[in-house]
Amino acid sequence: MWRDARGCGRPGCRTAHRLLYVSPDPVPVRCHVVTGKGGTGKTTVAAALALALAADGGQVLLVETEGRQGIAQLFDTPPLPYEERRVAVARGGGEVKALAIDVEEALLEYLEMFYNLRRAGRALRRMGAVDFATTIAPGLRDVLLTGKIKEAVTRRSDGRPVYDAVVVDAPPTGRITRFLNVTGEVAGLAGSGPIKTQSDSVMAVFRSPQTAVHVVTLLEDMPVQETADAIAELSAVGLPLGSVIVNMATEPVLPEEALTRAVEGRLTGAELAPALAAAHVHDGTALADALAAEAVEHARRWAAQDELRDEVEALGRPTVELPLLPGPIDLGAIFELAGRLEDHVRARVAA
C-alpha cells in the first residue's frame, strides 16, 4: 500500500571480481535498481540479486515495473497480484517477496492517501479514464511506479525498515533515466501541494546513498555501448550508480597457448589430424579442418569479448561477471547465479 512518507573467479580475468557497489556513505544501499539493454537478462539478474541480498536472514522485496510477469515465470509461481507475496526462501532463512505494480491500483491508493478520493478513482477506472490518462501521459505511469518503489524502501514497522533491500526490475537502459527522473520533472512543474511534496520525497530517495542503479550488459558491442550511454545519462542527472553486471560470460575452451595461435589463424587441421587418427576416426583430414575452423572462430569471438572487457572496465564502475549457464533459466539457475553474487554483495546492512 501507499503509506504517508512522514510517519568470475576466472583465472587470468583482467576484470577482477570487485565488490558490488558499496556506498562510502554510512547510509546503506537499500534500493537496488537493475536495468540493461533488452535481451541482456536484467530480470534474471534482478531475481538473483534479490536472493543474494536475502541470504543469511535478509528480507527483500523484488519489484516488477513492466507488467510482463517475468518474475512469476522465473520463480514458477502464478501471476503476481498487486500485493507482496513470498516467492522464495534464500540461504540462511531470508525471504524474497515479489510485487508486480498495477498502475491503476497504485493510482487509487495515491488518490485515497492524498485526496481521500478512492471512490472517485474507482469511478474513473470504470469509465476507462485511468487507462486513458496513463496512455496519453506516460510520465504519469512512471510517477506512480516510482512512488510505490519509494514507499517500499522507506516503509517502517516498530521504527525499523520492513525490508532490508528493495530490488527493482526496472525499464531498459534506453528509458531508465527518464523513468527514475520523471518525478523530479513533475516536482519542477508543481510549485506546492501534495504532488510536489510526494515528488520531492521520491527524488530524495533516488538521489541518496540509499539507491544504486546497476546496469546489466553482455560482452557485445551494442549492450556495452548502451551501458556506457546509460551511465553517462544517469550521472548527468545526479542519479547514483552501482555496478556493471556482465551477464552470460563465457569461458575459453582452449588452453592459453592454443587460444593465442587460433586467434592469429595459426591453428590448422594438420595439427589435429594425428590425434583423430589415433582415435581411429575415419576421414580425419576433413574433420580436422572443420574442427580447426571452429576453434579459430571460437578464439576470435573470445578475443573480441575480451576487448569489450577493457571497454567495460574503462567505465570506472565496480564490475562482476555472471556465467552463461547451460540449459533454460529456471529456479535452480537463479539460485546458482545468486550464489555467485553473494560474495560481491555488501549492501545488505540493516539501517
C-alpha positions as CSV (number, residue, x, y, z in Angstrom):
1,M,0.0,0.0,0.0
2,W,0.9,3.6,-0.3
3,R,1.9,5.0,3.1
4,D,2.5,8.5,4.3
5,A,6.2,9.2,3.9
6,R,6.1,11.4,7.0
7,G,5.0,8.9,9.8
8,C,34.1,-14.6,-12.1
9,G,36.8,-16.3,-10.3
10,R,38.1,-16.8,-13.9
11,P,41.9,-17.3,-13.8
12,G,43.6,-14.5,-15.7
13,C,40.5,-12.4,-15.9
14,R,41.6,-8.8,-16.1
15,T,38.2,-7.6,-14.8
16,A,38.7,-9.0,-11.3
17,H,35.7,-9.7,-9.1
18,R,35.4,-6.4,-7.4
19,L,32.7,-5.8,-4.8
20,L,29.2,-5.0,-5.9
21,Y,28.5,-1.3,-5.2
22,V,29.2,-0.3,-1.6
23,S,28.3,3.3,-0.7
24,P,31.0,5.1,1.2
25,D,28.2,6.9,3.0
26,P,27.2,5.4,6.4
27,V,23.7,5.0,4.9
28,P,23.5,1.6,3.3
29,V,22.2,0.9,-0.2
30,R,18.7,-0.3,0.2
31,C,17.2,0.4,-3.2
32,H,18.9,-1.6,-6.0
33,V,17.6,-0.6,-9.4
34,V,18.5,-3.1,-12.2
35,T,18.5,-2.0,-15.8
36,G,20.0,-3.2,-19.0
37,K,19.5,-3.4,-22.7
38,G,16.7,-5.7,-23.8
39,G,18.0,-9.3,-24.1
40,T,20.8,-8.9,-21.5
41,G,18.8,-10.8,-18.8
42,K,18.2,-8.0,-16.4
43,T,15.1,-9.7,-14.9
44,T,17.1,-12.8,-14.3
45,V,19.9,-10.7,-12.7
46,A,17.4,-8.8,-10.6
47,A,16.0,-12.0,-9.2
48,A,19.4,-13.4,-8.5
49,L,20.4,-10.2,-6.8
50,A,17.3,-10.3,-4.6
51,L,18.2,-13.8,-3.5
52,A,21.8,-12.8,-2.8
53,L,20.7,-9.9,-0.7
54,A,18.3,-12.1,1.3
55,A,21.0,-14.6,2.3
56,D,21.6,-15.0,6.0
57,G,18.1,-13.8,7.0
58,G,17.5,-10.7,4.9
59,Q,14.1,-9.5,4.0
60,V,14.0,-8.4,0.4
61,L,11.2,-7.1,-1.9
62,L,11.6,-7.7,-5.7
63,V,9.5,-5.3,-7.7
64,E,8.4,-5.7,-11.3
65,T,7.6,-2.5,-13.2
66,E,6.8,-3.5,-16.8
67,G,3.8,-5.8,-16.4
68,R,5.3,-8.8,-18.1
69,Q,5.1,-11.2,-15.1
70,G,8.7,-12.2,-15.8
71,I,9.4,-12.6,-12.0
72,A,6.5,-15.0,-11.6
73,Q,7.8,-17.1,-14.5
74,L,11.3,-17.2,-13.1
75,F,10.1,-18.3,-9.7
76,D,7.5,-20.7,-11.2
77,T,4.6,-19.1,-9.4
78,P,1.1,-17.9,-10.5
79,P,1.0,-14.3,-11.9
80,L,1.7,-11.8,-9.2
81,P,-1.2,-9.7,-7.9
82,Y,-0.9,-6.2,-6.6
83,E,0.3,-7.4,-3.2
84,E,3.6,-8.5,-1.8
85,R,3.9,-12.3,-2.0
86,R,6.7,-14.6,-0.9
87,V,8.3,-16.3,-3.9
88,A,11.5,-17.8,-2.4
89,V,13.4,-18.6,0.8
90,A,17.1,-17.7,0.5
91,R,20.1,-19.4,2.1
92,G,20.1,-18.8,5.8
93,G,16.3,-18.3,6.1
94,G,16.0,-15.0,4.3
95,E,12.9,-14.3,2.3
96,V,12.2,-12.7,-1.1
97,K,8.8,-11.3,-1.6
98,A,7.7,-10.0,-5.0
99,L,5.3,-7.3,-6.2
100,A,4.1,-6.5,-9.7
101,I,2.9,-2.9,-9.5
102,D,-0.5,-2.4,-11.0
103,V,-0.7,1.2,-12.2
104,E,-4.5,1.6,-11.7
105,E,-4.3,0.2,-8.1
106,A,-1.4,2.5,-7.4
107,L,-3.3,5.5,-8.6
108,L,-6.3,4.5,-6.4
109,E,-4.1,4.3,-3.4
110,Y,-2.5,7.6,-4.2
111,L,-5.8,9.4,-4.6
112,E,-7.1,7.9,-1.3
113,M,-3.9,8.8,0.6
114,F,-3.5,12.4,-0.5
115,Y,-7.0,13.4,-1.6
116,N,-9.4,10.9,0.1
117,L,-10.8,10.2,-3.4
118,R,-10.7,6.4,-3.7
119,R,-14.4,6.2,-4.7
120,A,-13.8,8.9,-7.4
121,G,-10.8,6.9,-8.6
122,R,-12.9,3.7,-8.9
123,A,-15.4,5.7,-11.0
124,L,-12.6,6.9,-13.2
125,R,-11.4,3.4,-13.7
126,R,-14.9,2.2,-14.7
127,M,-15.0,5.0,-17.2
128,G,-11.6,4.0,-18.6
129,A,-10.2,7.3,-17.6
130,V,-7.3,5.9,-15.7
131,D,-6.1,3.9,-18.7
132,F,-6.7,6.9,-21.0
133,A,-4.7,9.2,-18.7
134,T,-1.7,6.9,-18.4
135,T,-1.7,6.3,-22.2
136,I,-1.7,10.0,-23.2
137,A,0.6,10.9,-20.4
138,P,3.1,8.0,-20.0
139,G,5.0,10.1,-17.4
140,L,2.1,9.7,-15.0
141,R,2.6,5.9,-15.1
142,D,6.3,6.3,-14.2
143,V,5.4,8.7,-11.4
144,L,3.1,6.1,-9.8
145,L,5.6,3.3,-10.2
146,T,8.5,5.3,-8.7
147,G,6.3,6.5,-5.9
148,K,5.3,2.9,-5.0
149,I,9.0,1.9,-5.0
150,K,9.9,4.7,-2.7
151,E,7.1,3.8,-0.3
152,A,8.5,0.2,-0.1
153,V,12.0,1.4,0.5
154,T,11.0,3.8,3.3
155,R,8.3,1.7,4.9
156,R,9.0,1.1,8.6
157,S,7.5,-1.1,11.4
158,D,8.3,-0.5,15.0
159,G,10.9,2.0,13.9
160,R,12.8,-0.3,11.6
161,P,12.7,-0.8,7.8
162,V,10.3,-3.5,6.8
163,Y,12.7,-4.6,4.0
164,D,16.5,-4.8,4.2
165,A,16.6,-4.2,0.5
166,V,14.2,-3.5,-2.4
167,V,15.4,-4.7,-5.8
168,V,13.7,-3.2,-8.9
169,D,13.4,-4.9,-12.2
170,A,13.4,-1.5,-14.0
171,P,12.8,-0.5,-17.6
172,P,15.7,-1.0,-20.1
173,T,18.6,1.4,-20.4
174,G,17.0,3.4,-23.2
175,R,14.3,4.5,-20.7
176,I,15.9,4.2,-17.3
177,T,17.0,7.9,-16.8
178,R,13.6,9.3,-17.7
179,F,11.9,6.6,-15.5
180,L,13.9,7.5,-12.4
181,N,14.0,11.2,-13.0
182,V,10.4,11.8,-14.1
183,T,9.2,12.5,-10.6
184,G,11.8,15.2,-10.4
185,E,10.4,16.8,-13.6
186,V,6.9,16.7,-12.1
187,A,8.2,18.4,-8.9
188,G,9.6,21.2,-11.1
189,L,6.2,21.8,-12.6
190,A,4.2,21.8,-9.3
191,G,5.0,24.8,-7.2
192,S,3.5,23.4,-4.0
193,G,1.0,20.9,-2.6
194,P,0.8,17.1,-2.2
195,I,2.1,16.4,-5.7
196,K,5.3,18.4,-5.2
197,T,5.8,17.0,-1.7
198,Q,5.4,13.4,-2.9
199,S,7.7,14.1,-5.9
200,D,10.4,15.7,-3.8
201,S,10.3,12.8,-1.3
202,V,10.7,10.2,-4.1
203,M,13.7,12.1,-5.6
204,A,15.2,12.4,-2.2
205,V,15.4,8.6,-2.0
206,F,16.5,8.1,-5.6
207,R,19.3,10.6,-5.4
208,S,20.5,9.5,-2.0
209,P,23.2,6.9,-1.0
210,Q,20.2,4.6,-0.3
211,T,19.9,3.9,-4.0
212,A,22.2,2.3,-6.6
213,V,21.5,1.8,-10.3
214,H,23.1,-1.4,-11.6
215,V,23.5,-1.9,-15.3
216,V,23.4,-5.4,-16.9
217,T,25.3,-5.9,-20.1
218,L,26.6,-8.6,-22.4
219,L,30.1,-8.6,-23.9
220,E,28.7,-7.5,-27.2
221,D,29.1,-4.2,-29.0
222,M,25.5,-2.8,-28.6
223,P,24.9,-3.7,-25.0
224,V,28.3,-2.3,-23.9
225,Q,27.6,0.9,-25.8
226,E,24.1,1.3,-24.3
227,T,25.7,0.7,-20.9
228,A,28.1,3.5,-21.4
229,D,25.3,5.8,-22.6
230,A,23.1,5.0,-19.6
231,I,25.9,5.6,-17.2
232,A,26.6,9.0,-18.7
233,E,22.9,10.0,-18.7
234,L,22.4,8.8,-15.1
235,S,25.5,10.7,-13.9
236,A,24.3,13.8,-15.7
237,V,21.1,14.0,-13.7
238,G,22.7,13.1,-10.4
239,L,21.4,9.5,-10.0
240,P,23.7,7.2,-8.1
241,L,25.4,4.5,-10.0
242,G,26.1,1.0,-8.7
243,S,27.8,-1.9,-10.6
244,V,28.1,-3.1,-14.1
245,I,27.0,-6.7,-14.1
246,V,28.3,-8.7,-17.1
247,N,25.8,-11.5,-17.7
248,M,26.2,-14.7,-19.7
249,A,30.0,-14.5,-19.8
250,T,31.7,-17.5,-21.4
251,E,35.0,-19.2,-20.7
252,P,37.6,-20.1,-23.3
253,V,37.6,-23.8,-24.2
254,L,41.2,-23.8,-25.5
255,P,44.4,-23.6,-23.4
256,E,46.0,-20.2,-23.5
257,E,48.8,-21.0,-26.0
258,A,46.3,-22.7,-28.4
259,L,43.9,-19.8,-28.0
260,T,46.6,-17.3,-29.0
261,R,47.6,-19.4,-32.0
262,A,44.0,-19.8,-33.1
263,V,43.3,-16.0,-32.8
264,E,46.3,-15.5,-35.1
265,G,45.0,-18.1,-37.5
266,R,47.9,-20.4,-36.9
267,L,45.9,-23.4,-35.7
268,T,45.4,-25.8,-38.7
269,G,43.7,-29.1,-39.3
270,A,47.0,-30.7,-39.9
271,E,47.9,-30.3,-36.3
272,L,44.6,-32.0,-35.2
273,A,44.7,-34.9,-37.7
274,P,47.2,-37.1,-35.8
275,A,45.0,-37.1,-32.7
276,L,42.0,-38.0,-34.7
277,A,43.9,-40.8,-36.4
278,A,45.0,-42.1,-33.0
279,A,41.3,-42.2,-32.0
280,H,40.6,-44.3,-35.2
281,V,38.4,-41.6,-36.6
282,H,37.8,-42.2,-40.3
283,D,38.2,-39.4,-42.9
284,G,40.0,-37.5,-40.2
285,T,41.5,-34.9,-42.5
286,A,38.2,-33.3,-43.4
287,L,37.0,-33.4,-39.8
288,A,40.3,-31.9,-38.6
289,D,40.0,-29.0,-40.9
290,A,36.4,-28.4,-39.7
291,L,37.4,-28.6,-36.1
292,A,40.3,-26.2,-36.7
293,A,37.9,-23.7,-38.3
294,E,35.6,-23.9,-35.4
295,A,38.5,-23.4,-33.0
296,V,39.6,-20.3,-34.8
297,E,36.1,-18.8,-34.8
298,H,35.7,-19.5,-31.1
299,A,39.1,-17.9,-30.3
300,R,38.3,-14.8,-32.3
301,R,34.9,-14.4,-30.6
302,W,36.7,-14.8,-27.3
303,A,39.3,-12.2,-28.2
304,A,36.5,-9.7,-29.3
305,Q,34.8,-10.2,-25.9
306,D,38.0,-9.7,-24.0
307,E,38.5,-6.4,-25.8
308,L,35.0,-5.4,-24.7
309,R,36.0,-6.2,-21.1
310,D,38.5,-3.4,-21.5
311,E,35.7,-1.0,-22.5
312,V,33.5,-2.1,-19.6
313,E,36.5,-1.6,-17.2
314,A,37.1,1.8,-18.6
315,L,33.6,2.8,-17.4
316,G,35.1,3.1,-14.0
317,R,32.3,1.1,-12.1
318,P,32.6,-2.0,-9.9
319,T,32.1,-4.9,-12.2
320,V,31.1,-8.6,-11.7
321,E,30.7,-11.3,-14.2
322,L,28.0,-14.0,-14.2
323,P,28.5,-17.1,-16.3
324,L,26.5,-18.4,-19.2
325,L,24.6,-21.3,-17.8
326,P,23.7,-24.4,-19.8
327,G,20.0,-25.1,-20.4
328,P,17.0,-22.9,-19.7
329,I,16.9,-20.4,-16.9
330,D,14.9,-22.0,-14.1
331,L,14.7,-21.6,-10.4
332,G,17.8,-23.7,-9.9
333,A,19.7,-21.4,-12.3
334,I,18.6,-18.3,-10.3
335,F,19.9,-19.8,-7.1
336,E,23.2,-20.6,-8.8
337,L,23.6,-17.1,-10.0
338,A,22.6,-15.8,-6.6
339,G,25.4,-17.8,-5.1
340,R,27.8,-16.2,-7.5
341,L,26.6,-12.8,-6.4
342,E,26.7,-13.4,-2.7
343,D,30.4,-12.8,-2.4
344,H,30.0,-9.4,-4.0
345,V,27.1,-8.2,-2.1
346,R,27.9,-5.8,0.8
347,A,24.9,-3.5,0.6
348,R,22.6,-5.5,2.8
349,V,23.1,-3.7,6.1
350,A,20.2,-3.1,8.5
351,A,19.6,0.6,8.9
